[in-house]
Amino acid sequence: MISEHSFKKSLNLFDSTAIVAGSMIGSGIFIVSADVARQVGSPGWLMITWALAGFLTICAALSYGELAGMYPKAGGQYVYLQEAFNPFIGFLYGWTLFLVIQTGTIAAVGMAFAKFIGVLIPWVSEDVIWIKAGFFKFGPVQIVAIFSIALLTWINTRGIQSGKKVQNGFTTGKVLLVVLFIIIGLGFASNTGAIRVNEKVFWQPIQEGPGGLDIPISGFSLLAALGMAMVGTLFSSDAWNNITFTAGEVINPKKNIPLSLALGTVLVTVLYLLANVVYITVLPLRGEPTGVTLVDRGMQYALNDRLGTAVLSGVFGNYAVIIMAIFIVISTFGCNNGLILAGARVYYAMAKDKLFFRRAGQLNSHGVPSAGLVIQAIWASLLCLSGTYGQLLDYVVFAVLIFYVLTITGVFVLRIKKPLQERPYKAFGYPFIPILYIVLATLIMLILLIFKPLYTWPGLGIVILGIPVYFIWKRTDQKE
């Protein structure tokens, strides 16, 4: 007979905040602003795009605090959706999380880690592909990405103490590196010429029209551009909810999870905004794709969108490439640790409800769901080999927003269904802040449905695909 092991209460407020902030900060902040600059065409609206993403993230986190206090259980958001609605909605979230949201993000972050390892070790080159068949690709980049996922998975099977030590160390390191980047950018790399150019067009949004002509945008066109630009900023700000998955291992979860959500999201939002201040003080936002110098290319056409490298080039010259590669290697490794650690707790909760592979619902002798960790690693590794993780992540932003809106709607539902249940923490600004989030997130989804149908409809399709899977799983369970 297999003895039943239990979760170990090991995560304090610092550990929990490290999971929130560490899971959010990856490589996006050093790259995404180039695409945002192309979408909105002005420094002011670039800052608005990031500020709005941060505002939405903080609003959602403050609302989740109430749910975290009510249901301090492993599985987090999956549990909240079950309690507010029904097991079916909870399953659709867990299904999408496993199929794309968590594993797709792990694959993408693992590949980013490997690509920047390639800057330091030339053997790990994207140009080297040993086997290619359709979507399938296999080469040194894939080997390094999969190895990093396997290594972090193994570390996390050794217990929550092992996982949190890696998380704390890398999160502290990457936060300090981002702060150092901001200090260097504002103190040593600022360019008065770029500042003057950006001041003149600060609130003059444009987009490239036919023939390469710049067309001023306003009204609904500006709103649409803002919505589309937010795909990157929202994804860079995502994964903050991962701490809710680990509620079974948090000390005093009713207090520490809401606090860590608030502290982590505010910290990262401030860092992201300051990083973008650096960009617009160092580089002109507008540029030419054929430009020769960093200034000529501007933020819009920085080489490979690597804005962080472009900023440091003014101080460190050619060494900037290596320095930024080290930054991103540290950042992505720590980011993936948080994602890997947290994700398996959702599959554990699903397995306990007989909605996932039963082995995933067992804890090993170290008190962690090792089978869930391994299953997650296998699927994420296959996504690395498939070469489709990038497209999946484009699709998944829409699906993520659907479940965020549903979960925050759950705050209202549970106020009606369970008015007497203890709420150690109540949603900040209720009902106005949660309503504002629901309205703004829904507006962004509508914009994406209209203007980016190739990205949004497949994301919706992934969610819908879970419907027959749910009933098949339930039927299979009844037969056993």
C-alpha positions in Angstrom: 0.0 0.0 0.0 1.4 3.4 -1.0 1.6 5.8 1.9 -0.1 9.2 1.4 2.4 12.1 1.6 1.3 15.6 2.2 2.3 19.1 1.0 4.9 20.8 3.3 4.1 24.4 4.4 7.4 26.0 3.4 6.7 29.2 1.4 6.7 32.4 3.5 5.9 35.9 2.2 9.3 36.5 0.6 9.2 33.1 -1.1 5.7 33.7 -2.4 6.5 37.2 -3.7 9.6 35.7 -5.5 7.3 33.2 -7.3 5.0 36.0 -8.4 7.8 38.4 -9.6 10.1 35.7 -10.8 7.4 34.0 -12.9 6.6 37.3 -14.5 10.0 38.6 -15.5 11.5 36.7 -18.4 13.0 38.1 -21.6 9.9 40.1 -22.8 10.8 43.4 -21.1 14.1 43.5 -23.2 12.4 42.8 -26.5 8.6 43.4 -26.6 8.8 47.2 -26.7 10.1 47.2 -30.2 6.9 45.6 -31.5 4.8 48.0 -29.3 6.7 50.9 -30.8 5.8 49.7 -34.4 2.2 49.3 -33.4 1.6 52.7 -31.7 4.4 54.8 -33.1 4.8 57.3 -30.3 6.7 57.3 -26.9 3.7 58.5 -24.9 1.4 55.7 -26.2 4.2 53.1 -25.7 4.2 54.1 -22.0 0.4 54.0 -21.9 0.4 50.5 -23.4 2.8 49.2 -20.6 1.0 51.2 -17.9 -2.4 49.8 -18.9 -1.0 46.2 -18.9 0.4 46.9 -15.5 -2.8 48.4 -14.2 -4.9 45.5 -15.5 -2.4 43.0 -13.9 -2.5 44.8 -10.5 -6.3 45.0 -10.6 -6.6 41.3 -11.3 -4.1 40.4 -8.6 -6.0 42.5 -6.0 -9.2 40.8 -7.0 -7.6 37.3 -6.8 -6.6 38.1 -3.3 -10.2 37.6 -2.1 -10.4 34.2 -3.8 -7.0 33.1 -2.5 -8.1 33.9 1.1 -11.4 32.0 0.6 -9.8 28.9 -1.0 -6.2 28.4 0.2 -5.9 25.1 -1.7 -3.4 23.6 -4.2 -4.7 24.4 -7.7 -5.5 28.1 -7.2 -7.4 29.5 -10.1 -8.6 26.0 -11.1 -10.3 25.8 -7.7 -11.7 29.3 -7.8 -13.5 28.6 -11.2 -14.8 25.3 -9.8 -16.3 27.0 -6.7 -17.7 30.0 -8.5 -19.2 28.1 -11.5 -18.8 24.3 -11.8 -16.2 21.5 -12.4 -16.7 21.8 -16.2 -15.4 25.4 -16.3 -12.6 24.5 -13.9 -11.6 21.6 -16.3 -11.6 23.9 -19.3 -9.1 26.1 -17.5 -6.9 23.2 -16.4 -7.1 21.7 -19.9 -6.0 24.9 -21.6 -3.3 25.5 -18.9 -1.8 22.1 -19.5 -2.1 22.0 -23.3 -0.9 25.6 -24.0 -0.8 28.2 -21.3 1.8 26.7 -18.8 3.6 24.2 -21.1 3.7 26.6 -24.1 5.2 29.3 -21.9 7.7 26.9 -20.4 8.7 25.9 -24.0 9.0 29.5 -25.1 11.0 30.5 -22.1 13.2 27.4 -22.4 13.9 28.2 -26.1 14.7 31.9 -25.2 17.1 30.6 -22.6 18.8 28.3 -25.2 19.0 31.0 -27.9 20.8 33.4 -25.6 23.1 30.6 -24.4 23.9 30.5 -28.1 25.3 34.0 -27.8 27.7 32.9 -25.2 28.4 29.4 -26.7 28.4 29.6 -30.5 27.9 25.8 -30.8 24.3 26.4 -29.6 23.2 28.0 -32.9 19.6 28.5 -34.2 21.1 28.0 -37.7 22.1 24.5 -37.0 19.2 22.0 -37.4 20.1 18.4 -37.6 16.6 17.0 -38.3 13.7 18.9 -39.8 10.4 17.3 -40.8 7.4 19.6 -41.1 7.0 21.4 -37.7 9.5 19.1 -36.1 13.0 20.6 -35.6 15.9 19.2 -33.7 19.3 20.8 -33.1 21.5 22.2 -30.4 19.1 24.9 -29.4 16.3 22.3 -28.8 18.8 20.1 -26.8 19.7 23.0 -24.4 16.1 24.1 -24.0 14.9 20.6 -23.2 17.9 20.0 -20.9 17.1 23.2 -18.9 13.4 22.1 -18.6 14.5 18.6 -17.4 17.1 20.0 -15.0 14.5 22.4 -13.4 11.9 19.6 -13.3 14.4 17.3 -11.5 15.3 20.0 -9.0 11.6 20.5 -8.2 11.0 16.8 -7.7 13.4 17.0 -4.8 11.0 19.0 -2.8 9.6 22.5 -2.3 12.7 23.6 -0.4 14.9 22.9 -3.5 12.5 24.7 -5.8 12.1 27.7 -3.6 15.9 28.1 -3.2 16.4 28.3 -6.9 13.4 30.7 -7.2 14.6 33.0 -4.5 18.2 33.2 -5.8 17.3 33.8 -9.4 14.5 36.2 -8.7 16.7 38.3 -6.4 19.4 38.2 -9.0 17.2 39.2 -12.0 15.5 42.0 -10.0 18.9 43.4 -9.1 20.0 43.1 -12.8 16.9 45.0 -14.0 17.5 47.7 -11.4 21.2 47.9 -12.6 20.1 48.1 -16.2 17.7 51.0 -15.3 20.5 52.8 -13.4 23.0 52.3 -16.3 20.4 53.4 -18.9 19.3 56.5 -17.1 22.7 57.5 -15.7 25.2 56.6 -18.4 23.4 55.7 -21.7 20.8 58.5 -21.9 21.0 60.4 -25.2 19.9 64.0 -25.3 19.4 63.8 -29.0 17.0 60.9 -28.7 15.1 62.6 -25.9 14.6 65.8 -28.0 13.3 63.7 -30.9 11.0 61.7 -28.8 9.6 64.8 -27.0 8.5 66.2 -30.4 6.4 63.2 -31.2 5.5 62.1 -27.7 1.7 62.1 -28.2 1.6 61.7 -32.0 0.8 58.0 -32.7 1.4 56.8 -36.2 1.4 53.5 -38.1 3.1 52.5 -41.3 0.7 52.6 -44.3 1.0 51.6 -47.9 4.3 52.4 -49.5 6.0 52.8 -46.2 4.3 56.1 -45.5 3.6 57.1 -41.9 -0.1 57.6 -41.2 -1.3 59.5 -38.1 -3.9 57.4 -36.1 -6.6 58.5 -33.7 -10.0 57.5 -32.4 -11.0 53.9 -33.0 -7.8 53.2 -35.1 -5.7 54.2 -32.1 -7.8 52.1 -29.8 -7.4 49.1 -32.1 -3.6 49.7 -32.3 -3.4 49.9 -28.5 -5.4 46.6 -28.1 -3.2 44.8 -30.5 0.0 46.2 -29.0 -1.1 44.9 -25.6 -0.7 41.3 -26.6 3.0 41.5 -26.0 2.8 43.7 -22.8 0.1 41.5 -21.2 2.1 38.3 -22.0 5.2 39.9 -20.5 3.2 40.7 -17.4 1.5 37.3 -17.1 2.1 34.3 -14.8 1.6 36.4 -11.7 -1.3 34.0 -10.7 1.1 31.0 -10.4 1.5 31.6 -6.6 -2.2 30.6 -6.2 -1.4 27.2 -7.6 0.9 26.5 -4.7 -1.5 27.6 -1.9 -1.1 24.2 -0.2 2.5 24.9 0.5 2.2 28.6 1.6 2.5 29.4 5.3 -0.6 31.4 6.4 -1.9 31.4 2.8 -5.0 33.5 3.6 -2.6 36.4 4.4 0.6 35.7 2.4 -1.0 34.9 -1.0 -3.0 38.2 -1.3 0.0 40.2 -0.1 2.5 38.5 -2.4 0.2 39.1 -5.4 0.0 42.8 -4.6 3.8 43.2 -3.8 5.0 41.1 -6.8 2.8 42.7 -9.5 3.5 46.2 -8.3 7.2 45.6 -8.2 7.3 44.2 -11.7 5.1 46.9 -13.1 7.3 49.6 -11.7 10.4 47.9 -13.1 8.8 47.5 -16.5 7.8 51.2 -16.7 11.2 52.4 -15.7 12.8 50.1 -18.3 10.7 51.7 -20.9 11.7 55.2 -19.7 15.3 54.0 -20.3 14.4 53.0 -23.9 12.9 56.4 -24.8 15.8 58.3 -23.2 18.4 56.3 -25.1 16.9 55.6 -28.5 14.5 57.6 -30.8 11.3 55.6 -31.0 10.9 55.9 -34.7 13.4 54.5 -37.1 14.2 52.9 -40.4 14.4 49.2 -41.0 17.4 49.8 -43.3 19.2 52.1 -40.8 22.9 51.5 -40.3 23.3 52.8 -36.7 21.4 52.1 -33.5 19.9 55.7 -33.7 18.9 55.2 -37.4 17.1 52.0 -36.6 15.5 53.4 -33.5 13.3 51.4 -31.1 11.0 50.2 -33.9 13.7 48.4 -35.8 16.4 47.5 -33.2 18.3 44.5 -34.4 16.2 41.4 -33.7 14.1 43.6 -31.4 16.8 43.5 -28.8 16.3 46.8 -27.2 18.2 45.9 -24.0 21.3 45.2 -26.1 20.9 48.4 -28.0 20.8 50.4 -24.8 23.9 48.8 -23.3 25.8 49.2 -26.6 26.2 52.9 -25.9 28.1 52.1 -22.7 29.8 48.8 -23.2 30.1 48.7 -27.0 30.4 45.2 -28.5 30.4 43.6 -25.0 26.7 44.7 -24.6 25.6 41.6 -26.6 27.3 39.3 -24.1 26.2 41.3 -21.0 22.6 41.2 -22.1 22.8 37.6 -23.0 23.9 36.8 -19.4 21.0 39.0 -18.1 18.4 37.0 -20.2 19.9 33.6 -19.4 19.6 34.3 -15.7 16.1 35.8 -16.1 14.7 33.0 -18.2 16.1 30.2 -16.1 14.5 31.7 -13.0 11.3 32.4 -14.8 11.0 28.8 -15.9 11.7 27.5 -12.4 8.6 29.4 -11.1 6.4 28.1 -14.0 7.6 24.5 -13.6 7.2 24.5 -9.8 3.7 26.0 -9.8 2.1 24.3 -12.9 2.2 20.7 -11.5 0.0 21.8 -8.5 -2.9 22.4 -10.9 -2.6 19.0 -12.4 -2.5 17.6 -8.9 -5.8 19.2 -8.0 -7.4 18.0 -11.3 -6.2 14.5 -10.7 -7.7 14.5 -7.2 -11.0 15.4 -8.9 -10.4 12.6 -11.4 -10.0 15.0 -14.3 -6.3 14.3 -15.1 -3.9 11.3 -15.0 -4.2 9.7 -11.6 -0.5 9.5 -11.0 -0.4 13.3 -11.1 -2.5 13.4 -8.0 0.1 11.6 -5.9 2.9 13.3 -3.9 6.3 11.7 -3.6 8.3 11.3 -0.5 9.5 14.9 -0.7 5.8 16.1 -0.7 5.6 17.3 -4.3 3.6 16.0 -7.3 6.6 14.5 -9.2 4.4 12.7 -11.7 2.7 15.9 -12.7 6.1 17.6 -13.0 7.4 14.9 -15.3 4.2 14.9 -17.5 4.4 18.7 -17.8 8.1 18.5 -18.7 7.5 15.9 -21.4 4.7 17.9 -23.1 6.7 21.2 -22.9 9.7 19.4 -24.4 7.6 18.2 -27.3 6.4 21.7 -27.9 10.1 22.8 -28.1 10.6 20.2 -30.8 7.4 21.1 -32.6 8.6 24.7 -33.3 5.0 25.8 -32.8 5.3 27.2 -29.3 5.5 30.8 -30.6 2.3 30.5 -32.5 0.6 28.8 -29.5 1.6 31.7 -27.3 0.1 34.2 -29.7 -3.1 32.1 -29.5 -3.1 31.8 -25.8 -3.2 35.4 -24.8 -6.8 35.5 -25.8 -7.6 32.3 -23.8 -5.8 33.6 -20.8 -7.9 36.8 -20.8 -11.1 34.7 -21.0 -10.2 32.8 -17.8 -9.0 35.9 -16.0 -12.4 37.6 -16.8 -14.3 34.5 -15.7 -12.3 34.2 -12.5 -12.8 37.9 -11.5 -16.5 37.5 -12.4 -16.3 34.6 -9.9 -15.7 37.2 -7.1 -19.2 38.6 -7.8 -20.8 35.1 -8.1 -19.3 34.0 -4.8 -20.5 37.1 -3.0 -24.0 36.0 -4.0 -23.6 32.2 -3.6 -21.6 32.3 -0.4 -22.2 35.6 1.3 -21.4 34.2 4.8 -18.1 32.5 3.9 -15.0 33.9 5.6 -13.1 36.4 3.5 -9.8 37.3 5.3 -9.1 39.7 2.5 -11.7 41.5 0.3 -11.1 42.6 -3.3 -9.6 46.1 -3.3 -12.0 48.7 -4.7 -14.9 46.2 -5.0 -17.1 46.4 -7.0 -15.5 49.2 -9.2 -11.9 47.8 -9.7 -13.1 44.2 -10.6 -15.8 45.7 -13.0 -13.2 48.0 -14.6 -10.9 45.0 -15.2 -13.7 42.9 -16.7 -14.7 45.8 -19.0 -11.2 46.6 -20.2 -10.1 43.0 -20.7 -13.4 42.3 -22.6 -12.7 45.3 -24.8 -9.2 44.1 -25.6 -10.6 40.6 -26.4 -13.1 42.2 -28.8 -10.4 44.2 -30.5 -8.3 41.0 -30.9 -11.2 39.1 -32.3 -11.8 41.7 -35.0 -8.2 42.7 -35.9 -6.2 39.6 -35.1 -8.6 36.7 -36.0 -5.7 34.4 -36.9 -4.5 34.6 -33.3 -7.7 34.7 -31.4 -10.0 32.1 -33.0 -7.4 29.3 -32.7 -7.0 30.2 -29.0 -10.8 30.0 -28.6 -10.7 26.7 -30.5 -8.2 25.2 -28.0 -10.6 26.0 -25.1 -13.6 24.6 -27.0 -11.6 21.4 -27.8 -11.6 20.7 -24.1 -15.5 20.3 -24.1 -15.5 16.8 -25.6 -12.4 15.8 -23.7 -14.2 16.7 -20.4 -17.1 14.4 -21.1 -14.9 11.6 -22.4 -12.9 11.8 -19.2 -16.0 11.8 -17.0 -17.4 8.8 -18.9 -14.1 6.9 -18.6 -14.1 7.6 -14.9 -17.6 6.3 -14.4 -16.8 3.0 -16.1 -13.9 2.3 -13.8 
